[in-house]
Amino acid sequence: MDAICITCRIIKKQVIPPGGIIYNNNFVILHHCLDIHVAGYFILSPVRHVENLEQVKQEELFELTNILKSVTKALVKENDIDRVYILSLGEETSHFHFHVFPRYKWMLNFPNEDICINDKLDGAKLFSFIRQKYKADKQELFDNRLFSIVSRVRELMTNL
Ligand SMILES: [Zn+2]
């Protein structure tokens, strides 16, 4: 039998993500990323343990896309967030999920890090670079900026 995955542990409240769960209904769960110190970097998953998009049911898909839209809207209201990247990779955690990654202005201040190709920003490289640079343990994620963005987004989500 497989060990219970990290997302399922969050759903069962065995693991508390930084700032707590942001949004949760019968179909989807939204919470802050557990190990990258970038305020507003969220993970959106179906509640049901499925491993790819083909297994996602229509009603789950409806909720996932609704929440993606709402959370993106909430994030771009924040100062310094120019853009929101949405990715699904599935290499570390088997439970299907979307990364909702805020691209802040300050992320462009690393000129030597080779995140551009022909003067165009390479979003995938930036995402990967920032994830490596801001990899953090649980303690570092207890941060006021992170908590305040979580509570603002939670408030916007409950008023859907
Ligand atoms: Zn799971």
Residues whose N, C-alpha, C, O or C-beta is under 5 A from the ligand:
A	BS01	ZN	C5 T7 C8 H49 H95
